[in-house]
Amino acid sequence: MDFSTLCIHSGYKPDCTGSVSAPIYTSTAYAHPGVQQSTGYDYIRTQNPTRESVERCLAALEGGTNGFAFASGMAALACLLELFQPGDHFIVTADLYGGSIRLFNTVSRKNGLTYTEVDTGNLEAVEKAYRPATKAIYIETPSNPTMQITDLRAISEWAHAKNLKVIVDNTFLTPYFQKPLLLGADIVLHSGTKYLGGHNDLLAGILVTKEEEDTAKIKFLQNTIGAVLSPFDSWLLLRGLKTLPLRMERHAASALRIAKWLKQQPQVREVFYPGLEDSPRYAANVKQVSGFGGMISFEAESEAFARSVLSKLKLVLFAESLGGTESLLTYPLLQTHSDVPREEALAKGINERLLRLSVGLEAPEDIIADLEQAFAAVAQEA
């Protein structure tokens, strides 16, 4: 079945009422037909019909066994880490979302997990980071915010030879453009707040598993920890998924156009967008994706220019987050990665000049016009 059809029809079929849209079941408890008998739903934390629909839909879209919906992306990651034991070691992409780094460096280390940050696109560096206690590799590709690429087939083949789990944050590309499980990964994570929801009005996290063993463990942990997605937010996520292919095509087409425009601007030192043919590891990336997404990072000529542009925008909004209908410009050093020690951030290329643009669904010429007037306004003040 085509991906766009799965987005609309997987996870839910009209119930006895004939409702085309999945109902929002708000009940916290469900009546039992008899002793030790169940309708399949007992308590809302354990399972809910609306949440179950979105979980099934996401499993189908990623080509996985089961989906799990959480109250946030960080809740999904925190639950996932409970699969591991004190003393376990992770190899992680060096350039990760700042919230993930914060969780790893504080809560996870307190609980006895250890991490080595490397360029996971460099297999030799990954091999050097391996140790007997290593249990998993945690990857973002493209990474957030400098868009580093990891060859998922190559890394998965190496990791499985070492009996390691491969976990991929697929937030930036979604299963529409990249399917990590089909490329060898074991577990996929999403911030459903972003492209999956797609409208800047939803907080959600997703895990999708491939192996039954992981499915059973995460099902137990999700119920035990309880940070599940609410019925209404589950419905919002289901609604967002119906238009995912249309939105991703528009995000990507506009982003490529804007990235090419940015490269021509004298105030821009460097543009990070995987869809540019001169971007690092472009050849490896095109073998595992069907599109490049709507995220662009770029380095301005100076810190003063980067800061000033943020106050000159009229259409693009200066805000955190990404993946929604509105275009958002973010200052990673002081926003998404504010808890990363400054020296570490700078070593990763997250400096005072770096800006991250989430390209929305506005007409690309309007986004470019707003950036152009903002650049001009800053230049005029200089």
Phi, psi and omega per residue, in radians:
M1 nan 2.434 -3.124
D2 -1.103 2.600 -3.107
F3 -0.994 -0.765 -3.115
S4 -1.112 -0.579 3.091
T5 -1.226 -0.715 3.087
L6 -1.048 -0.690 3.136
C7 -1.009 -0.582 -3.062
I8 -1.578 -0.663 -2.938
H9 -1.945 -0.308 -3.098
S10 -1.341 2.589 3.076
G11 1.646 -0.480 -3.095
Y12 -2.567 2.370 2.978
K13 -2.123 2.534 -3.136
P14 -0.858 2.297 -3.121
D15 -1.443 -2.839 -3.066
C16 -1.101 -0.346 3.113
T17 -1.452 -0.305 -3.055
G18 1.466 0.145 -3.113
S19 -1.003 2.160 3.131
V20 -1.280 -0.684 3.080
S21 -1.550 2.379 -3.137
A22 -1.013 2.254 3.112
P23 -1.142 2.684 3.060
I24 -1.677 1.805 -3.134
Y25 -1.542 1.893 -3.083
T26 -1.644 -0.116 -3.088
S27 -1.035 2.353 3.085
T28 -1.538 -0.361 -3.108
A29 -2.317 2.726 -3.088
Y30 -2.320 2.370 -3.107
A31 -1.259 2.471 3.113
H32 -1.613 2.384 3.083
P33 -1.111 -0.496 -3.139
G34 -3.032 -3.108 -3.131
V35 -1.113 2.263 -3.126
Q36 1.029 0.503 3.043
Q37 -2.105 2.579 -3.082
S38 -2.521 2.614 3.011
T39 -1.384 -0.091 -3.002
G40 1.817 -0.139 3.118
Y41 -2.326 2.193 -3.097
D42 -2.091 -0.802 -3.085
Y43 -2.593 2.494 -2.956
I44 -1.057 -0.551 3.131
R45 -1.189 -0.623 -3.115
T46 -1.268 -0.828 3.046
Q47 -2.900 2.649 -3.136
N48 -2.461 2.406 -3.063
P49 -1.023 -0.656 -3.132
T50 -1.234 -0.766 3.102
R51 -1.132 -0.666 3.124
E52 -1.065 -0.633 3.138
S53 -1.113 -0.779 -3.123
V54 -1.258 -0.577 3.096
E55 -1.139 -0.733 3.109
R56 -1.154 -0.686 3.134
C57 -1.080 -0.806 -3.100
L58 -1.199 -0.596 3.053
A59 -1.085 -0.726 3.120
A60 -1.135 -0.713 -3.101
L61 -1.190 -0.630 -3.130
E62 -1.513 -0.155 -3.081
G63 1.286 0.579 -3.097
G64 -1.848 -3.105 3.133
T65 -1.502 -0.811 -3.089
N66 -2.524 2.608 3.014
G67 -1.977 2.666 3.124
F68 -2.386 2.204 -3.089
A69 -1.872 2.261 -3.079
F70 -2.082 2.972 -3.090
A71 -1.229 -0.297 3.091
S72 -2.877 2.898 3.060
G73 -1.088 -0.668 3.124
M74 -1.192 -0.594 3.066
A75 -1.134 -0.678 3.093
A76 -1.103 -0.770 -3.138
L77 -1.163 -0.728 3.138
A78 -1.083 -0.706 3.098
C79 -1.145 -0.759 3.141
L80 -1.006 -0.717 -3.092
L81 -1.170 -0.298 3.094
E82 -1.274 -0.109 3.011
L83 -1.208 -0.288 -2.974
F84 -1.906 2.912 -3.024
Q85 -2.010 2.719 3.042
P86 -0.932 2.352 -3.086
G87 1.718 -0.297 3.114
D88 -1.198 2.553 -3.066
H89 -2.067 2.471 3.117
F90 -2.063 2.515 2.869
I91 -1.785 2.188 -3.046
V92 -2.248 2.648 3.038
T93 -1.031 2.256 -3.067
A94 -1.098 -0.696 -3.074
D95 -1.687 1.385 -3.129
L96 -1.849 2.849 2.973
Y97 -0.915 2.379 -3.046
G98 -1.047 -0.582 3.115
G99 -1.141 -0.629 3.087
S100 -1.173 -0.759 3.106
I101 -1.044 -0.749 -3.141
R102 -1.057 -0.779 3.129
L103 -1.110 -0.772 3.130
F104 -1.070 -0.764 -3.013
N105 -1.360 -0.273 -3.089
T106 -2.024 -1.395 -3.050
V107 -1.052 -0.832 -3.062
S108 -1.166 -0.771 3.116
R109 -1.109 -0.670 3.076
K110 -1.033 -0.583 -3.115
N111 -1.542 0.118 2.991
G112 1.673 0.088 3.066
L113 -1.522 2.577 3.130
T114 -2.184 2.723 -3.013
Y115 -2.409 2.490 2.968
T116 -2.160 2.149 -3.126
E117 -1.586 2.231 3.098
V118 -2.497 2.942 2.954
D119 -1.335 1.760 -3.060
T120 -1.231 -0.130 3.011
G121 -1.418 -0.135 3.116
N122 -1.873 1.707 -3.036
L123 -1.065 -0.593 3.111
E124 -1.093 -0.718 3.114
A125 -1.155 -0.661 3.104
V126 -1.110 -0.780 3.135
E127 -1.052 -0.698 3.138
K128 -1.184 -0.497 -3.122
A129 -1.400 -0.236 -3.101
Y130 -1.175 2.472 3.049
R131 -2.493 2.893 -3.097
P132 -0.972 -0.519 -3.108
A133 -1.469 -0.061 -3.104
T134 -1.160 2.278 -3.112
K135 -2.103 -0.337 -3.055
A136 -2.762 2.757 2.999
I137 -2.071 2.241 -3.111
Y138 -1.977 2.123 -2.932
I139 -2.220 2.450 2.802
E140 -2.002 2.263 3.048
T141 -2.615 1.963 -0.055
P142 -1.155 2.677 -3.118
S143 -1.473 2.856 -3.057
N144 -2.011 1.937 0.308
P145 -2.020 0.057 -3.001
T146 -1.653 0.158 2.946
M147 1.077 0.650 3.078
Q148 -1.250 2.529 -3.051
I149 -1.923 2.410 3.036
T150 -2.066 2.331 3.076
D151 -1.345 1.815 -3.014
L152 -1.220 -0.611 3.103
R153 -1.115 -0.824 -3.097
A154 -1.142 -0.782 -3.095
I155 -1.201 -0.623 3.137
S156 -1.200 -0.708 3.118
E157 -1.071 -0.791 3.126
W158 -1.139 -0.786 -3.081
A159 -1.112 -0.731 -3.105
H160 -1.219 -0.480 3.041
A161 -1.152 -0.419 3.102
K162 -1.720 0.081 -3.127
N163 1.107 0.683 3.130
L164 -1.813 2.614 3.010
K165 -1.404 2.468 3.050
V166 -1.954 2.060 -3.101
I167 -2.042 2.264 -3.066
V168 -2.206 2.206 2.967
D169 -1.442 1.955 -3.048
N170 -1.847 0.402 -3.044
T171 -1.031 -0.789 -3.010
F172 -1.160 -0.642 -3.028
L173 -1.815 -0.415 -3.076
T174 1.098 2.893 3.126
P175 -1.175 -0.165 3.093
Y176 -1.177 -0.692 -3.117
F177 -1.787 -0.340 -3.083
Q178 -2.666 2.323 3.136
K179 -2.123 1.532 -3.067
P180 -1.008 -0.629 -3.114
L181 -1.102 -0.606 3.118
L182 -1.356 -0.244 3.106
L183 -1.683 -0.015 3.067
G184 2.138 -0.185 -3.123
A185 -1.214 2.799 -3.139
D186 -1.749 -0.632 -3.097
I187 -2.432 2.411 3.083
V188 -2.020 2.445 3.111
L189 -2.102 2.552 3.042
H190 -2.390 2.526 2.724
S191 -1.492 1.770 -3.130
G192 -1.174 -0.223 3.064
T193 -1.019 -0.493 -2.960
K194 -1.559 -2.052 -3.001
Y195 -1.151 -0.579 -3.094
L196 -1.091 -0.820 3.036
G197 -1.272 -0.907 2.908
G198 1.416 0.040 -3.048
H199 -2.282 0.268 3.120
N200 0.972 0.632 -3.118
D201 -2.411 0.359 -2.980
L202 -2.591 2.419 3.037
L203 -2.003 2.118 -3.081
A204 -2.772 2.708 3.033
G205 -2.334 2.602 -3.055
I206 -2.337 2.434 2.879
L207 -2.136 2.443 3.016
V208 -2.259 2.278 -3.082
T209 -1.901 2.784 3.084
K210 -1.943 -0.687 -3.071
E211 -1.660 2.474 -3.117
E212 -1.079 -0.578 3.135
E213 -1.101 -0.791 3.093
D214 -1.141 -0.684 3.133
T215 -1.014 -0.839 -3.113
A216 -1.110 -0.727 -3.125
K217 -1.165 -0.773 -3.107
I218 -1.223 -0.606 3.083
K219 -1.046 -0.759 3.103
F220 -1.113 -0.803 -3.111
L221 -1.150 -0.723 3.134
Q222 -1.030 -0.780 3.134
N223 -1.200 -0.666 -3.097
T224 -1.240 -0.770 -3.115
I225 -1.359 -0.761 2.955
G226 1.530 0.171 -3.128
A227 -1.483 1.069 -3.008
V228 -1.559 2.799 3.115
L229 -1.331 2.394 -3.114
S230 -1.224 2.770 3.120
P231 -1.013 -0.750 -3.116
F232 -1.160 -0.755 3.117
D233 -1.174 -0.554 3.042
S234 -1.078 -0.733 3.120
W235 -1.155 -0.723 3.086
L236 -1.045 -0.714 -3.139
L237 -1.171 -0.726 3.053
L238 -1.006 -0.764 -3.138
R239 -1.127 -0.733 3.125
G240 -1.093 -0.675 -3.097
L241 -1.107 -0.474 -3.102
K242 -1.080 -0.484 -3.129
T243 -1.894 0.179 -3.078
L244 -0.940 -0.861 -3.116
P245 -1.051 -0.745 3.135
L246 -1.101 -0.766 -3.115
R247 -1.174 -0.767 -3.108
M248 -1.115 -0.657 3.085
E249 -1.074 -0.758 -3.136
R250 -1.200 -0.772 3.101
H251 -0.966 -0.839 -3.040
A252 -1.205 -0.756 -3.133
A253 -1.094 -0.751 3.138
S254 -1.188 -0.713 -3.108
A255 -1.088 -0.733 3.135
L256 -1.083 -0.743 3.129
R257 -1.108 -0.752 -3.113
I258 -1.232 -0.668 3.106
A259 -1.065 -0.735 3.114
K260 -1.133 -0.646 3.104
W261 -1.160 -0.757 -3.139
L262 -1.049 -0.654 -3.124
K263 -1.099 -0.382 -3.107
Q264 -1.563 -0.103 -3.045
Q265 -1.534 2.251 -3.114
P266 -1.142 -0.373 3.138
Q267 -1.427 -0.044 -3.093
V268 -1.920 2.105 -3.139
R269 -1.337 -0.739 -3.050
E270 -2.686 2.530 3.105
V271 -2.058 2.288 3.119
F272 -1.923 1.788 3.078
Y273 -2.599 2.106 -3.034
P274 -1.109 -0.274 -3.123
G275 -1.442 -0.141 3.070
L276 -1.387 2.306 -3.014
E277 -1.153 -0.344 3.096
D278 -1.669 0.172 3.116
S279 -1.290 2.619 -3.108
P280 -1.017 2.397 3.081
R281 1.055 0.509 3.115
Y282 -1.005 -0.785 -3.083
A283 -1.080 -0.713 3.115
A284 -1.214 -0.653 -3.075
N285 -1.186 -0.714 -3.077
V286 -1.142 -0.297 3.118
K287 -1.383 -0.244 -3.074
Q288 -2.128 -0.038 3.139
V289 -2.222 2.771 3.034
S290 -1.921 0.029 3.102
G291 -2.981 2.976 -2.956
F292 -1.987 -0.011 3.034
G293 1.430 -3.086 -3.021
G294 -1.965 0.293 -3.096
M295 -1.818 2.269 3.092
I296 -2.268 2.364 2.914
S297 -2.027 2.599 3.090
F298 -2.587 2.599 -3.127
E299 -1.803 2.106 -3.137
A300 -1.363 2.965 -3.082
E301 -1.194 -0.415 -3.118
S302 -2.764 2.851 3.066
E303 -1.103 -0.734 -3.129
A304 -1.053 -0.724 3.132
F305 -1.131 -0.793 -3.127
A306 -1.037 -0.812 -3.130
R307 -1.149 -0.697 -3.084
S308 -1.204 -0.659 3.131
V309 -0.999 -0.686 -3.091
L310 -1.046 -0.507 -3.128
S311 -1.609 -0.087 -3.093
K312 -1.772 -0.124 -3.099
L313 -1.211 2.536 3.117
K314 -2.059 -0.556 3.140
L315 -1.848 -0.934 3.084
V316 -1.181 2.365 -3.070
L317 -1.692 2.400 3.051
F318 -1.436 1.709 -3.043
A319 -2.764 2.722 3.020
E320 -1.342 3.111 -3.124
S321 1.390 -3.102 -3.020
L322 -2.956 2.974 2.968
G323 1.454 0.127 -3.121
G324 -1.747 -3.059 -3.114
T325 -1.212 -0.501 -3.141
E326 -1.588 2.468 3.060
S327 -1.317 2.349 -3.111
L328 -2.246 2.358 3.056
L329 -1.940 2.280 -3.018
T330 -2.153 2.567 3.078
Y331 -1.857 1.546 -2.959
P332 -0.933 -0.717 -3.053
L333 -0.995 -0.649 -3.086
L334 -1.869 -0.014 -3.136
Q335 -2.119 -1.535 -3.039
T336 -1.097 -0.480 -3.088
H337 -2.088 0.506 -3.077
S338 -1.169 -0.433 -3.135
D339 -1.578 -0.029 3.081
V340 -1.432 2.251 3.119
P341 -0.878 2.415 -3.005
R342 -0.959 -0.775 -3.128
E343 -1.091 -0.682 3.116
E344 -1.159 -0.745 3.140
A345 -1.077 -0.786 -3.121
L346 -1.120 -0.655 3.123
A347 -1.124 -0.454 3.137
K348 -1.568 0.040 -3.131
G349 1.528 0.119 3.124
I350 -1.628 1.487 -3.014
N351 -1.954 -3.043 -3.068
E352 -1.201 -0.231 -3.093
R353 -1.739 -0.142 -2.997
L354 -1.480 2.281 3.044
L355 -2.145 2.585 3.128
R356 -2.124 2.191 -3.087
L357 -1.933 2.128 2.960
S358 -1.667 1.917 -3.073
V359 -1.358 2.111 -3.112
G360 -1.509 -2.743 -3.078
L361 -1.775 0.156 3.041
E362 -1.140 2.859 3.062
A363 -1.045 2.290 -3.086
P364 -1.026 -0.568 3.126
E365 -1.171 -0.499 3.089
D366 -1.296 -0.652 3.083
I367 -1.124 -0.793 3.114
I368 -1.089 -0.729 3.133
A369 -1.070 -0.678 3.129
D370 -1.196 -0.758 3.083
L371 -1.087 -0.699 -3.120
E372 -1.104 -0.787 -3.141
Q373 -1.202 -0.592 3.108
A374 -1.171 -0.757 3.086
F375 -1.046 -0.761 -3.122
A376 -1.139 -0.706 -3.139
A377 -1.119 -0.681 3.116
V378 -1.180 -0.741 3.136
A379 -1.093 -0.646 -3.129
Q380 -1.171 -0.579 -3.135
E381 -1.368 -0.376 -3.051
A382 -1.182 nan nan
